[in-house]
Amino acid sequence: MAHSDIQQPHIHHEESDVNVRAILAFGAGLFAVVVVVMLVVWLFFRFMNRPEAPESAREAMTTGQELRLPPEPRLQRTPRDDLRAFRAAEDDVLNRYEWVERGAGVVRIPIAEAMKLTVERGLPARPSPEQGK
């Protein structure tokens, strides 16, 4: 006997499990909300994209403002050139001989020379407690 041939009148699906009407109403409401939100966003973009004030009105507002500088700190106009000049000034300090304090005999030497002398002489170290006895 096939499975489909069995008649069981007391077995049927539960009709209260799924409320199709509520699901469709929720979907329609969700669709309506999405359409309203899209319309509001579209109107907002249209409002924000409107033409600017005419040139004469803009000129009237900015008359005499061209020569005023904004307060500090200001943005750099040529950051690459500024960085190049800064590094050149640092390189100049790091690669030249110069008196720091002539009376005390303190002198600045080029960094390459200082590293070579440090390797030759070693770094100064504190005496260990065993050496001090």
C-alpha positions as CSV (number, residue, x, y, z in Angstrom):
1,M,0.0,0.0,0.0
2,A,1.4,3.4,-1.0
3,H,1.9,6.2,1.5
4,S,-0.6,8.4,-0.4
5,D,-3.3,5.8,-0.3
6,I,-3.6,6.0,3.5
7,Q,-6.6,8.1,4.6
8,Q,-6.3,9.7,8.0
9,P,-9.0,12.3,8.5
10,H,-8.0,13.2,12.0
11,I,-4.5,14.4,10.8
12,H,-4.4,17.8,9.1
13,H,-2.2,21.0,9.2
14,E,-2.6,23.6,11.9
15,E,-4.3,26.6,10.4
16,S,-3.3,28.9,13.3
17,D,0.4,28.4,12.8
18,V,1.0,31.0,10.0
19,N,-1.0,34.2,9.5
20,V,-0.5,34.9,5.8
21,R,-2.5,38.0,6.0
22,A,-0.3,39.5,8.7
23,I,2.9,38.6,6.8
24,L,1.6,40.3,3.7
25,A,0.5,43.4,5.7
26,F,3.9,43.6,7.3
27,G,5.6,43.3,3.9
28,A,3.4,46.0,2.4
29,G,4.0,48.3,5.4
30,L,7.8,47.7,5.1
31,F,7.6,48.5,1.4
32,A,5.7,51.7,2.1
33,V,8.2,52.8,4.7
34,V,11.1,52.1,2.3
35,V,9.4,54.1,-0.4
36,V,8.8,57.1,2.0
37,V,12.4,57.0,3.2
38,M,13.7,57.0,-0.4
39,L,11.5,59.9,-1.3
40,V,12.7,61.9,1.8
41,V,16.3,61.2,0.9
42,W,15.7,62.1,-2.7
43,L,14.1,65.4,-1.7
44,F,17.0,66.1,0.7
45,F,19.5,65.6,-2.0
46,R,17.6,67.9,-4.4
47,F,17.4,70.5,-1.7
48,M,21.2,70.3,-0.9
49,N,22.1,70.3,-4.6
50,R,20.3,73.6,-5.4
51,P,22.3,76.3,-7.2
52,E,24.5,78.5,-5.1
53,A,24.1,82.3,-4.6
54,P,24.8,84.5,-7.6
55,E,28.3,85.9,-8.0
56,S,27.2,89.4,-7.0
57,A,25.8,88.2,-3.7
58,R,29.0,86.2,-3.0
59,E,31.2,89.2,-3.8
60,A,29.2,91.3,-1.5
61,M,29.7,88.9,1.4
62,T,33.5,88.5,0.8
63,T,34.4,92.1,0.1
64,G,37.6,92.9,2.1
65,Q,38.0,89.3,3.3
66,E,40.7,88.2,0.8
67,L,43.6,89.6,2.7
68,R,42.7,88.3,6.2
69,L,44.5,85.2,7.3
70,P,42.8,82.5,9.4
71,P,44.0,82.1,13.0
72,E,46.9,79.9,13.8
73,P,47.6,77.0,13.2
74,R,47.3,77.4,9.4
75,L,47.5,74.6,6.9
76,Q,50.8,74.4,4.9
77,R,50.6,75.6,1.4
78,T,53.5,73.5,0.1
79,P,53.9,70.6,2.6
80,R,56.4,68.7,0.4
81,D,58.6,71.8,0.1
82,D,58.3,72.5,3.8
83,L,59.3,68.9,4.7
84,R,62.3,69.1,2.2
85,A,63.5,72.3,3.8
86,F,63.0,70.9,7.3
87,R,65.0,67.8,6.5
88,A,67.7,69.9,4.8
89,A,68.1,72.0,8.0
90,E,68.3,68.8,10.1
91,D,70.9,67.3,7.8
92,D,72.9,70.5,8.0
93,V,72.9,70.4,11.8
94,L,73.8,66.6,11.8
95,N,76.6,66.9,9.3
96,R,78.7,69.9,10.4
97,Y,81.2,70.8,13.0
98,E,80.0,73.6,15.4
99,W,80.8,75.0,18.8
100,V,78.0,74.5,21.2
101,E,79.7,76.1,24.2
102,R,83.2,77.3,23.5
103,G,84.1,78.1,27.1
104,A,83.2,74.6,28.3
105,G,84.8,73.0,25.2
106,V,81.5,71.5,24.0
107,V,81.5,71.0,20.3
108,R,79.1,69.4,17.8
109,I,80.5,66.9,15.3
110,P,78.9,65.2,12.3
111,I,76.8,62.2,13.2
112,A,78.8,59.8,11.1
113,E,82.0,60.8,12.9
114,A,80.2,60.5,16.3
115,M,79.0,57.0,15.5
116,K,82.5,56.0,14.4
117,L,84.1,57.3,17.6
118,T,81.4,55.5,19.7
119,V,82.2,52.2,18.0
120,E,86.0,52.7,18.5
121,R,85.8,53.9,22.1
122,G,82.7,52.1,23.3
123,L,80.0,53.4,25.5
124,P,80.7,54.6,29.0
125,A,79.5,52.2,31.7
126,R,79.1,52.4,35.4
127,P,81.5,50.3,37.4
128,S,80.0,47.1,38.7
129,P,79.8,46.7,42.5
130,E,82.5,44.0,42.3
131,Q,84.9,46.4,40.5
132,G,84.4,49.2,43.0
133,K,85.8,47.0,45.9
